[in-house]
Amino acid sequence: MIQFDNVNKRYESGQDALGRVSLEIERAEMVFLTGHSGAGKSTLLKLLTAIERPTRGNVIVGGQNLNRLRNSQIPYYRRNLGIVFQNHQLLFDRSVFDNVALPLSVSGCSKREVGRRVRAALDKVGLLHKENQNPIVLSGGEQQRVGIARAVVNKPAVLVADEPTGNLDPKLSEEIMRLFRDFNAVGTTVLIASHDLELIARMRQRVLTLQQGQLIYDGYPSREPAY
Ligand SMILES: Nc1ncnc2c1ncn2[C@@H]1O[C@H](COP(=O)(O)OP(=O)(O)OP(=O)(O)O)[C@@H](O)[C@H]1O
């Protein structure tokens, strides 16, 4: 589903952020991406979401080589992705419902279809009863769940999250991770960047570790024997 083939990224400043990264993520896998600050996690996600382009190498998603994507095609490509940010980027001048409906506004859905899809997404994250509220009155965990509902409202094949639990306490973080697991269980490919190693260990999923732009680990740490 996702393939990085010898990918290098050097920013215009001359900073090397990724070096010769190769990896493959199958459809319906759930994978964590970890590493210290500055290791290249966000850069890898930016290449996947076509916010940045690789300096060398290929990023292939769903059989599509992103190097061959024209700028005008990028919005269409992104419709297959759900993107969750740490600070959820909700708009506080409109309701929870309208925030979740945003990605549908460009897709030409009828009003009725928008209502159906938004309510289905809010139901999945347990916030149907808050659709008319302004997100500013919600707790941090609830705001993040609205961000997740917005990311999945288009039923994307791939869900990408950059530090989605960064501001949350351990219990709320676990709830958010459980949500990601639910979406994964119904076939969504999920890639989550996080530096919360304890939380990652509890999830017992595949882990990719970056260090100074190199992929230094790809495996299942929790399945290995403890010494
Ligand atoms: N737009 C940019 N221009 C120049 N250098 C950048 C840019 N974005 C990131 N970098 C640099 O690239 C390297 C990797 O950064 P990146 O943000 O991908 O790391 P990260 O693992 O996501 O870190 P964090 O956990 O702190 O978000 C760092 O040295 C960073 O300073």
The ligand as a Tripos MOL2 file, in Angstrom:
@<TRIPOS>MOLECULE
LIG
   31    33     1     0     0
SMALL
NO_CHARGES

@<TRIPOS>ATOM
      1 N1         11.0320   22.8150    6.3380 N.pl3     1 LIG1
      2 C1         12.2540   22.4800    6.7770 C.ar      1 LIG1
      3 N2         13.3560   23.1320    6.3430 N.ar      1 LIG1
      4 C2         14.5820   22.7850    6.7580 C.ar      1 LIG1
      5 N3         14.8390   21.7910    7.6260 N.ar      1 LIG1
      6 C3         13.7890   21.1060    8.1090 C.ar      1 LIG1
      7 C4         12.4450   21.4120    7.7210 C.ar      1 LIG1
      8 N4         11.6110   20.5580    8.3560 N.ar      1 LIG1
      9 C5         12.4020   19.7620    9.1090 C.ar      1 LIG1
     10 N5         13.7020   20.0950    8.9690 N.ar      1 LIG1
     11 C6         14.8490   19.4310    9.6000 C.3       1 LIG1
     12 O1         14.8620   18.0700    9.1910 O.3       1 LIG1
     13 C7         15.1970   17.2090   10.2670 C.3       1 LIG1
     14 C8         14.0700   16.2230   10.5250 C.3       1 LIG1
     15 O2         12.9380   16.9460   11.0200 O.3       1 LIG1
     16 P1         11.5050   16.3030   11.2840 P.3       1 LIG1
     17 O3         10.5870   17.4250   11.6460 O.co2     1 LIG1
     18 O4         11.1430   15.4380   10.1550 O.co2     1 LIG1
     19 O5         11.8120   15.3950   12.5550 O.3       1 LIG1
     20 P2         10.8120   14.7230   13.6130 P.3       1 LIG1
     21 O6         11.3610   13.3770   13.8790 O.co2     1 LIG1
     22 O7          9.4240   14.8190   13.1100 O.co2     1 LIG1
     23 O8         10.9820   15.6550   14.8780 O.3       1 LIG1
     24 P3          9.8880   16.0620   16.0040 P.3       1 LIG1
     25 O9          9.5890   14.8260   16.7850 O.co2     1 LIG1
     26 O10        10.6180   17.1030   16.8110 O.co2     1 LIG1
     27 O11         8.7040   16.6270   15.2570 O.co2     1 LIG1
     28 C9         15.4920   18.1170   11.4450 C.3       1 LIG1
     29 O12        16.8840   18.3410   11.4890 O.3       1 LIG1
     30 C10        14.7530   19.3910   11.1190 C.3       1 LIG1
     31 O13        15.3840   20.5080   11.6930 O.3       1 LIG1
@<TRIPOS>BOND
     1     1     2 1
     2     2     3 ar
     3     2     7 ar
     4     3     4 ar
     5     4     5 ar
     6     5     6 ar
     7     6     7 ar
     8     6    10 ar
     9     7     8 ar
    10     8     9 ar
    11     9    10 ar
    12    10    11 1
    13    11    12 1
    14    11    30 1
    15    12    13 1
    16    13    14 1
    17    13    28 1
    18    14    15 1
    19    15    16 1
    20    16    17 2
    21    16    18 1
    22    16    19 1
    23    19    20 1
    24    20    21 2
    25    20    22 1
    26    20    23 1
    27    23    24 1
    28    24    25 2
    29    24    26 1
    30    24    27 1
    31    28    29 1
    32    28    30 1
    33    30    31 1
@<TRIPOS>SUBSTRUCTURE
     1 LIG1         1 GROUP 0 **** ****
